[in-house]
Amino acid sequence: MFDKICRDIRAVRENDPAARNLLETLLCHTPLHAIMVYRLAHQLYRWKLPLFPRLLATVAKAATGVEIHPAAEIGEGFFIDHGVGVVIGETARVGKNCVMFHNVTLGGTGKHQGKRHPTVGDNVLIGTNSVLLGPIAVGSNTLIGANSFIIMHDVPPNCTVVGTPARIIKQDGRRVDRPLARTAEPE
Ligand SMILES: CC(C)(COP(=O)(O)OP(=O)(O)OC[C@H]1O[C@@H](n2cnc3c(N)ncnc32)[C@H](O)[C@@H]1OP(=O)(O)O)[C@@H](O)C(=O)NCCC(=O)NCCS
């Protein structure tokens, strides 16, 4: 847990040009506070402690505007910029070194049971106001543009997707214009 928190702190320094020094980052970067509380809440959740993980998540949400369910799995080096309005659901998975801006939702459609939130690979950037719903897969090294809506469609690795509904506009470094493939319905 502490190693991951150290990597999260480093991610702020790497991704945020406004983060001037370590003390300012630790005191003032509220999305980092939300991530640190999530790391603790997730550990308590893994130890099967009742109530406390959700209680911590609720306090973090009230204080920072970032809502991360303690059961979500998030890799190290996670960076959220601005933070307010970010929602990460219970069965979401996020890989290493991912970046999210404010108002990003990794949510459910309301139609699925069990695994019902997105799985995001490593080194993925998700722009502000983007909404990803359902047990979809987002491949590694992908950029999701601001204001993209991705509902029950998978996103391949190494691409840029933008729009509502989102389309692939770059893949493996080349300009393309392709729709996303629909996510298979879970059985
Ligand atoms: C998508 C993004 C990551 C750029 O990815 P990229 O692969 O470097 O794409 P490019 O900048 O080369 O843009 C390619 C095309 O997509 C368009 N585009 C880029 N982002 C877009 C978006 N969010 N929605 C619609 N079109 C977009 C560009 O205008 C460009 O179009 P053009 O070729 O007609 O000029 C970036 O534009 C973005 O949306 N970042 C999110 C950042 C954010 O949320 N910031 C909030 C700060 S408060």
The ligand as an SDF file (V2000), in Angstrom:
LIG
                    3D

 48 50  0  0  0  0  0  0  0  0999 V2000
   -7.8640   13.2900  -27.1190 C   0  0  0  0  0  0  0  0  0  0  0  0
   -6.6420   13.9950  -26.6030 C   0  0  0  0  0  0  0  0  0  0  0  0
   -6.0260   13.1840  -25.4610 C   0  0  0  0  0  0  0  0  0  0  0  0
   -5.6210   14.2040  -27.7110 C   0  0  0  0  0  0  0  0  0  0  0  0
   -5.2590   12.9770  -28.2860 O   0  0  0  0  0  0  0  0  0  0  0  0
   -4.3130   12.9510  -29.5950 P   0  0  0  0  0  0  0  0  0  0  0  0
   -4.1750   11.5470  -30.0530 O   0  0  0  0  0  0  0  0  0  0  0  0
   -3.0520   13.6900  -29.2880 O   0  0  0  0  0  0  0  0  0  0  0  0
   -5.2190   13.7470  -30.6550 O   0  0  0  0  0  0  0  0  0  0  0  0
   -4.8920   15.1000  -31.4570 P   0  0  0  0  0  0  0  0  0  0  0  0
   -4.6700   16.2400  -30.5130 O   0  0  0  0  0  0  0  0  0  0  0  0
   -3.8260   14.8140  -32.4720 O   0  0  0  0  0  0  0  0  0  0  0  0
   -6.2850   15.3690  -32.1880 O   0  0  0  0  0  0  0  0  0  0  0  0
   -6.7370   14.5950  -33.2870 C   0  0  0  0  0  0  0  0  0  0  0  0
   -8.0780   15.1570  -33.7490 C   0  0  0  0  0  0  0  0  0  0  0  0
   -9.0680   14.8920  -32.7480 O   0  0  0  0  0  0  0  0  0  0  0  0
   -9.7050   16.1130  -32.3450 C   0  0  0  0  0  0  0  0  0  0  0  0
   -9.9660   16.0000  -30.9120 N   0  0  0  0  0  0  0  0  0  0  0  0
   -9.0660   15.9320  -29.9150 C   0  0  0  0  0  0  0  0  0  0  0  0
   -9.6760   15.7980  -28.7320 N   0  0  0  0  0  0  0  0  0  0  0  0
  -11.0130   15.7700  -28.9920 C   0  0  0  0  0  0  0  0  0  0  0  0
  -12.1520   15.6590  -28.1740 C   0  0  0  0  0  0  0  0  0  0  0  0
  -12.0550   15.5290  -26.8490 N   0  0  0  0  0  0  0  0  0  0  0  0
  -13.3710   15.6290  -28.7730 N   0  0  0  0  0  0  0  0  0  0  0  0
  -13.5000   15.7680  -30.1310 C   0  0  0  0  0  0  0  0  0  0  0  0
  -12.4160   15.8810  -30.9660 N   0  0  0  0  0  0  0  0  0  0  0  0
  -11.2030   15.8840  -30.4030 C   0  0  0  0  0  0  0  0  0  0  0  0
   -8.6620   17.1940  -32.6590 C   0  0  0  0  0  0  0  0  0  0  0  0
   -9.2700   18.4780  -32.8080 O   0  0  0  0  0  0  0  0  0  0  0  0
   -8.0790   16.6850  -33.9310 C   0  0  0  0  0  0  0  0  0  0  0  0
   -8.9670   16.9460  -34.9860 O   0  0  0  0  0  0  0  0  0  0  0  0
   -8.4410   17.4760  -36.4490 P   0  0  0  0  0  0  0  0  0  0  0  0
   -7.5080   16.4260  -36.9450 O   0  0  0  0  0  0  0  0  0  0  0  0
   -9.6890   17.6180  -37.2430 O   0  0  0  0  0  0  0  0  0  0  0  0
   -7.7310   18.7430  -36.1800 O   0  0  0  0  0  0  0  0  0  0  0  0
   -6.9900   15.4200  -26.0450 C   0  0  0  0  0  0  0  0  0  0  0  0
   -7.5050   16.2450  -27.1060 O   0  0  0  0  0  0  0  0  0  0  0  0
   -8.0040   15.4000  -24.9360 C   0  0  0  0  0  0  0  0  0  0  0  0
   -9.2300   15.4130  -25.1460 O   0  0  0  0  0  0  0  0  0  0  0  0
   -7.4600   15.3610  -23.6930 N   0  0  0  0  0  0  0  0  0  0  0  0
   -8.2600   15.4230  -22.4900 C   0  0  0  0  0  0  0  0  0  0  0  0
   -7.6500   16.4450  -21.5940 C   0  0  0  0  0  0  0  0  0  0  0  0
   -8.6160   17.0040  -20.5700 C   0  0  0  0  0  0  0  0  0  0  0  0
   -9.6360   16.4410  -20.2400 O   0  0  0  0  0  0  0  0  0  0  0  0
   -8.2370   18.1420  -20.0180 N   0  0  0  0  0  0  0  0  0  0  0  0
   -9.0110   18.7930  -19.0150 C   0  0  0  0  0  0  0  0  0  0  0  0
   -8.1070   19.8250  -18.3840 C   0  0  0  0  0  0  0  0  0  0  0  0
   -8.9370   20.8050  -17.1960 S   0  0  0  0  0  0  0  0  0  0  0  0
  1  2  1  0
  2  3  1  0
  2  4  1  0
  2 36  1  0
  4  5  1  0
  5  6  1  0
  6  7  2  0
  6  8  1  0
  6  9  1  0
  9 10  1  0
 10 11  2  0
 10 12  1  0
 10 13  1  0
 13 14  1  0
 14 15  1  0
 15 16  1  0
 15 30  1  0
 16 17  1  0
 17 18  1  0
 17 28  1  0
 18 19  1  0
 18 27  1  0
 19 20  2  0
 20 21  1  0
 21 22  1  0
 21 27  2  0
 22 23  1  0
 22 24  2  0
 24 25  1  0
 25 26  2  0
 26 27  1  0
 28 29  1  0
 28 30  1  0
 30 31  1  0
 31 32  1  0
 32 33  2  0
 32 34  1  0
 32 35  1  0
 36 37  1  0
 36 38  1  0
 38 39  2  0
 38 40  1  0
 40 41  1  0
 41 42  1  0
 42 43  1  0
 43 44  2  0
 43 45  1  0
 45 46  1  0
 46 47  1  0
 47 48  1  0
M  END
$$$$
